[in-house]
Amino acid sequence: MKLGELYGVMAVIFATNFKGVIAEENLRKMSKNWIIKNETDNNRLGHEHWEKALGENIEAIKADFEALSPAFDFAFFKLVSETDATLFFERLRYKKPFSDLPAAHSANMLACLNAILKVDKDEKAHFVLGDFLTNYFIFSARALGEYLQINAKTDYYKAMGYFFSDFCNMIKISLGLKA
């Protein structure tokens, strides 16, 4: 699997977890090693919380999702607006897959990242990827990761916060972003 494909798969996993609450049966089926392990502090802390999350009460996870849900919309952090995201999607002729959610919602932004990564095969597409990451995605994504680490009450969303921060850092490093 190429690096871009791996990031695309991870983007879809995070989008799924940020658009709604995981079903209990899906949580109970998940492996304690569902995400790649690496040597970063965020990844290590994410795995520590994840092991506890697998046995967590689903009602607590649902309540935590509801409390955290405003932050899943990137506009919450005021680093990108709904209008900015909508105009970017229109410029790309990209139709947001989660039509019930705002364009600036993390689920739609992650789905867009996945779509861009799928076509990142030439210089023009790579320019679009860089533009999207630096102007619409990375700052808000990092803010969301930190927000979840600090504000989540459940180990489930604390783990997501650490894993998401690690994901953002890996993208930044591998693509050489200055952001």
ZAKEVO-592097 format. One record per residue: residue in three letters; x, y, z of N, C-alpha, C in turn. Coordinates in steps of 0.1 Angstrom, whole numbers, plus 5000, padded with zeros to 4 digits. Example, Ala and Ser with C-alpha at 12.3 -4.5 7.8 and 13.67 -1.06 7.14 Angstrom:
BEGIN
ALA513249435078512349555078513249675078SER512849785071513749895071512950005079
! end
This chain:
BEGIN
MET500849885000500050005000500950125000LYS500650224991501350344991501050435002LEU501950525006501650615017500350695015GLY500150755004498950825001497650745004GLU497750614999496550525001496350505016LEU497450485024497350465038496750585045TYR497250705041496650825047495150835044GLY494850795031493450805027492550705036VAL493050585038492250495047492150545061MET493250605066493150665079492150785080ALA492150865069491150975068489750925069VAL489450815062488150755062487750705076ILE488650645083488450595096488150715106PHE488950815105488650935114487350995110ALA487051015097485751075093484550995099THR484650865098483550775103483450795118ASN484550815126484450835140484050975144PHE484151065135483851205139482451245134LYS481851165125480551205120479451155129GLY479651055136478650995145479250905155VAL478450855164478950765175479050625169ILE480150555173480350415168479250325174ALA478850235166477850135172478650045181GLU477950005192478549915202479049785196GLU478349725187478849605181480149625174ASN480349735167481549765160482649795170LEU482449865181483449885191483949755196ARG483049665200483449545206484149455196LYS484049475183484749395174486149445171MET486449565175487649635171488849575178SER489949565172491249515177491849625186LYS492649575195493449675203494549735194ASN494849675183495949715175495449765161TRP494249825161493649865148494449975141ILE495250055148495950155142497450125143ILE498250165133499650135133500350195145LYS501250115150502050165162503350225156ASN503650335162504950395159505550445172GLU506650515171507450555183507150695188THR505950755184505750895189504950885202ASP505050995210504351005222502851005220ASN502351075210500851075207500350935204ASN501150855196500750725193500750635205ARG501750645213501850565226500650595235LEU500450725237499350765246497950725240GLY497850735227496650695221496350545223HIS497350465222497250315225496950295239GLU497450365248497150345263495650375265HIS495150485259493750515261492850415253TRP493350365242492550275233492250145240GLU493250095247493149965254491949975265LYS491850085271490850115281489450135274ALA489550205262488350235255487550115250LEU488250005248487549885242486549825252GLY486749855265485749805275484849915280GLU484850035274484150145280482650125277ASN481850195285480350195284480050275272ILE479150225263478850285251477950415253GLU477250415264476450535268477350645271ALA478450625278479450725282480050775269ILE480350695259480950735246479950825239LYS478650785239477650865232477551005238ALA477551005252477451135259478651225256ASP479751165255481051235252480951285238PHE480451205228480351255215479451375214GLU478351375221477451485221478151615226ALA478851595237479551705243480651765234LEU481251675227482451715219481951755205SER480751725201480351745187480551885181PRO480351995188480652125182482052135176ALA483052065183484452075178484751995166PHE483851895163484051815151483851905138ASP483252015139483152115128484352205129PHE485152205119486352285119486152435121ALA484952485117484652625119484652655134PHE484452565143484552585157485852645162PHE486852615155488152675159488552805152LYS487652845143487752975136488952995128LEU489552875123490652875115490352855100VAL489152805098488552785085487052805087SER486352865077484952895078484152795069GLU482952785072482052705064482052765049THR482152895048482152955034483452915027ASP484552915034485852875028485852735023ALA485352645032485252505028484352485016THR483152545017482252535006482852584992LEU483452694993484052754980485252664975PHE485952604985487052514980486452384974PHE485452334980484752214974484152254960GLU483552364959483052414946484152424935ARG485252484939486352504930486852364925LEU486852264933487252124929486152044923ARG484952104923483752034918483551904927TYR483851914940483751804949482451814957LYS481651704957480451704964480651634977LYS480351704988480551655001479751525003PRO480351415008479651295010478651295021PHE478851375031477951375043477151505042SER476051495033475351615030474551675042ASP474351595052473651645064474651725073LEU475951715070476851785079477451905071PRO477852015078478452125071479752085063ALA480052165053481252145045482452145054ALA482552235064483752245072483752135083HIS482752045084482851945094483951855091SER484651805102485851725100485551595091ALA484351545092484051425084484151455069ASN483551575065483651615051485051655047MET485751715056487051765053488051635051LEU487851545060488651415059488251335046ALA486951335043486551265030487251335018CYS487251475019487851545008489351515007LEU490051505019491451465019491651335012ASN490751235016490851105010490751114994ALA489751194990489551204975490751274968ILE491351374975492551434969493651334968LEU493851264979494951164980494851064969LYS493651024966493350924955493850964941VAL493751094939494151154926495551224926ASP496251214937497551284938498651204930LYS498551224917499451144908500251244899ASP500051374900500751464891500951594899GLU501751684893502051804899500851894903LYS499851904894498651984896497951924908ALA497751794909497051734920497851754933HIS499151744932499951764944499851904949PHE499752004940499552144944498152154951VAL497152094946495852094953495952034967LEU496651924968496851864981497551964991GLY498552024986499352114995498452234999ASP497652294989496752404992495752365002PHE495152245000494052205010494652185024LEU495752115024496352085038496752215045THR497452305038497952425045496852535047ASN495952545039494952655040493652615045TYR493252485045491952445050491952335060PHE492952255061492852135069493752125082ILE495052145080496052095090495952175103PHE495752305103495652385115494352345123SER493252335117492052295124492052155128ALA492652065120492851925124493651905136ARG494751985137495651975149494852035161ALA494152135159493352195170492352095175LEU491652015166490751915170491351805178GLY492551755173493251655181493551695195GLU494051815197494451865210493151885218TYR492051935212490851955219490351825225LEU490351725217489851595222490751535233GLN492051555232492951515243492651575256ILE492251705255492051785267490651775273ASN489651765264488251785268487451655268ALA487951545262487151415261487151365276LYS485951305279485851245292486051095291THR485951035279486050895277487450865271ASP487950745274489250705268489050685253TYR487850655248487650645234488050765226TYR487450885230487751005223489051065227LYS489551035239490951075242491951005232ALA491750875230492550795221492450855207MET491250885203491050945189491851075188GLY491851155199492551285199494051265197TYR494551165204496051135203496351075189PHE495550985185495750925172495651025160PHE494651115162494451215151495651315151SER496151355163497251445163498451375157ASP498651245160499751165154499651165138PHE498351135134498051135119498451275113CYS498051385119498351515114499851535113ASN500551495124502051515124502751425113MET502251305111502851215101502651275087ILE501451335084501151395071502151515070LYS502251595080503151715080504551675077ILE505051575084506451535082506651475068SER505751375064506051305052505851395039LEU505051495040504851585029505651715030GLY506451725041507351835042506651975044LEU505451965050504752095052505452175063LYS505352305061505952395071504952435082ALA503652405080502652445089502752365102
! end
